Amino acid sequence: MGSAERARILLIEDDDSLRPALTRVLERAGHPVHAAANGVAALSEWRDGAFDIVITDMQMPEMNGIEVILMLQTAAPRVPVIAMSGGDRSRDLDMLGDARLLGAVGLLTKPFSIEELLGAIDAALASSANRQGRG
């Protein structure tokens, strides 16, 4: 149940119980993870290191997932983004749709399974390899 390829992941999740749980799942699957509690903290970490994938929550204080995706599209357009959201279904589905339009390669609606998460990472890695191969 692990991803075939290791990816250095930047995880952005404001939920203080979900963030460490997702970090553990990803690390057990063999991925080095840096977790940030919000978009502002994540973008400051971004400047300090290279990541292969960004997984971001959509509804967060200080900077929401849409703002994170826009900033990353400018800073690192080849790095795939997986957007995740839950709670207010209608608003979250709109935000996930917007994330897709802005270039997110994966969308996860909370709650999601470990298999769905790891599958989204595998698909993001494949998408990234395809984009880099083209140019």
Salt bridges, closest charged atoms under 4 A:
GLU13 OE1 - LYS110 NZ 2.79
ASP16 OD1 - ARG19 NH2 2.80
GLU45 OE1 - HIS34 NE2 3.31
ASP57 OD1 - LYS110 NZ 3.13
